[in-house]
């Protein structure tokens, strides 16, 4: 018997809806290219407002992705490895930002960290204002992006199982050593996949950001917010910025992810 993996094969009909799904996703994006006067494109995407918004988007998306890693790795490990009864409820709460409208997420963040919010009032008394600042942008992006990393990493942890962890522990490795030297290296593709998805989601975040952080040029106006403002005042520039955001997202996903991570 050949050592090569044998595939069962696919029903012929399945290629038709698969092709339709691909066209449904690609066609609207490709249509952007037909709406641009290409001779004006370089000037539109290199304007001071565009450079400022893109730079802010990249910086805040990087910061929110690092925050997702800091918070999401421990959370995913607990969800995948713990046997506590409350994990079902905890998992539902973690996934909540996936189903909430982003504007609702922004209102929730305001209720917690706004000047009159649950924690914001105390922070304001200490002279710390979170809402409508660059920190608010990072927090909004982290709120909506964290589930992507947690879901990806938890799935990778469950697929990997615990057999190597058990072997390492039986040889005397401490739990932290097992996590650092065995568990995380085994699920590195899933972790990288989750990090890239979190970054891409942060890059495109709009609703929670505009609600919680506002749209202040140079401070909170990320590229999606700039596009929203331009769609009324300069439709051509809005289309050009939209295409720029698509290109940046594709480049990030294509260059950052390791082979087979997504």
ChimeraX attribute file (.defattr): number of C-alpha atoms within 10 A of each C-alpha:
attribute: neighborCount
match mode: 1-to-1
recipient: residues
	/A:1	3
	/A:2	5
	/A:3	5
	/A:4	6
	/A:5	6
	/A:6	7
	/A:7	6
	/A:8	6
	/A:9	6
	/A:10	8
	/A:11	7
	/A:12	7
	/A:13	8
	/A:14	9
	/A:15	11
	/A:16	10
	/A:17	10
	/A:18	11
	/A:19	10
	/A:20	11
	/A:21	11
	/A:22	11
	/A:23	13
	/A:24	11
	/A:25	10
	/A:26	11
	/A:27	10
	/A:28	10
	/A:29	14
	/A:30	12
	/A:31	11
	/A:32	14
	/A:33	14
	/A:34	10
	/A:35	12
	/A:36	17
	/A:37	13
	/A:38	12
	/A:39	8
	/A:40	12
	/A:41	17
	/A:42	11
	/A:43	13
	/A:44	20
	/A:45	20
	/A:46	13
	/A:47	12
	/A:48	11
	/A:49	17
	/A:50	21
	/A:51	15
	/A:52	18
	/A:53	24
	/A:54	24
	/A:55	15
	/A:56	22
	/A:57	25
	/A:58	18
	/A:59	16
	/A:60	26
	/A:61	26
	/A:62	19
	/A:63	20
	/A:64	27
	/A:65	29
	/A:66	16
	/A:67	18
	/A:68	27
	/A:69	21
	/A:70	11
	/A:71	15
	/A:72	26
	/A:73	18
	/A:74	12
	/A:75	21
	/A:76	23
	/A:77	18
	/A:78	14
	/A:79	24
	/A:80	20
	/A:81	13
	/A:82	11
	/A:83	9
	/A:84	9
	/A:85	8
	/A:86	10
	/A:87	14
	/A:88	11
	/A:89	9
	/A:90	13
	/A:91	16
	/A:92	10
	/A:93	12
	/A:94	20
	/A:95	16
	/A:96	15
	/A:97	18
	/A:98	16
	/A:99	9
	/A:100	11
	/A:101	13
	/A:102	22
	/A:103	16
	/A:104	15
	/A:105	23
	/A:106	25
	/A:107	17
	/A:108	16
	/A:109	25
	/A:110	25
	/A:111	16
	/A:112	16
	/A:113	23
	/A:114	24
	/A:115	19
	/A:116	14
	/A:117	17
	/A:118	14
	/A:119	14
	/A:120	21
	/A:121	17
	/A:122	16
	/A:123	17
	/A:124	16
	/A:125	10
	/A:126	9
	/A:127	9
	/A:128	12
	/A:129	18
	/A:130	21
	/A:131	24
	/A:132	20
	/A:133	18
	/A:134	22
	/A:135	18
	/A:136	28
	/A:137	34
	/A:138	23
	/A:139	26
	/A:140	29
	/A:141	31
	/A:142	26
	/A:143	23
	/A:144	28
	/A:145	29
	/A:146	30
	/A:147	24
	/A:148	23
	/A:149	28
	/A:150	30
	/A:151	22
	/A:152	22
	/A:153	29
	/A:154	24
	/A:155	17
	/A:156	22
	/A:157	23
	/A:158	14
	/A:159	11
	/A:160	14
	/A:161	14
	/A:162	14
	/A:163	9
	/A:164	14
	/A:165	19
	/A:166	14
	/A:167	13
	/A:168	19
	/A:169	15
	/A:170	10
	/A:171	9
	/A:172	11
	/A:173	16
	/A:174	12
	/A:175	12
	/A:176	10
	/A:177	14
	/A:178	18
	/A:179	16
	/A:180	11
	/A:181	14
	/A:182	19
	/A:183	20
	/A:184	18
	/A:185	12
	/A:186	16
	/A:187	21
	/A:188	16
	/A:189	20
	/A:190	24
	/A:191	26
	/A:192	20
	/A:193	24
	/A:194	30
	/A:195	27
	/A:196	25
	/A:197	23
	/A:198	28
	/A:199	30
	/A:200	21
	/A:201	20
	/A:202	28
	/A:203	27
	/A:204	18
	/A:205	24
	/A:206	24
	/A:207	22
	/A:208	26
	/A:209	32
	/A:210	23
	/A:211	23
	/A:212	28
	/A:213	27
	/A:214	21
	/A:215	19
	/A:216	15
	/A:217	14
	/A:218	14
	/A:219	18
	/A:220	26
	/A:221	27
	/A:222	33
	/A:223	27
	/A:224	23
	/A:225	22
	/A:226	24
	/A:227	23
	/A:228	15
	/A:229	15
	/A:230	16
	/A:231	15
	/A:232	9
	/A:233	10
	/A:234	11
	/A:235	16
	/A:236	17
	/A:237	23
	/A:238	22
	/A:239	22
	/A:240	25
	/A:241	26
	/A:242	22
	/A:243	20
	/A:244	18
	/A:245	20
	/A:246	15
	/A:247	12
	/A:248	16
	/A:249	17
	/A:250	12
	/A:251	11
	/A:252	15
	/A:253	17
	/A:254	13
	/A:255	10
	/A:256	13
	/A:257	17
	/A:258	14
	/A:259	9
	/A:260	8
	/A:261	15
	/A:262	15
